[in-house]
């Protein structure tokens, strides 16, 4: 997401995407804030997921 994006909206979009793809969050989310040499920053979210109960994974 661009730095100018609304963080709350981005979170709703992300968790909506997870649900639409039949996934469930199964543990704590790790959030890292990174800054490069030019002072530009970004946030990385690591979200552990697995297929939601009752969903069949695979083709």
HELIX and SHEET records of a PDB file:
HELIX    1   1 UNK A    7  UNK A   20  1                                  14    
SHEET    1   A 2 UNK A  23  UNK A  35  0                                        
SHEET    2   A 2 UNK A  41  UNK A  51 -1                                        
END                                                                             
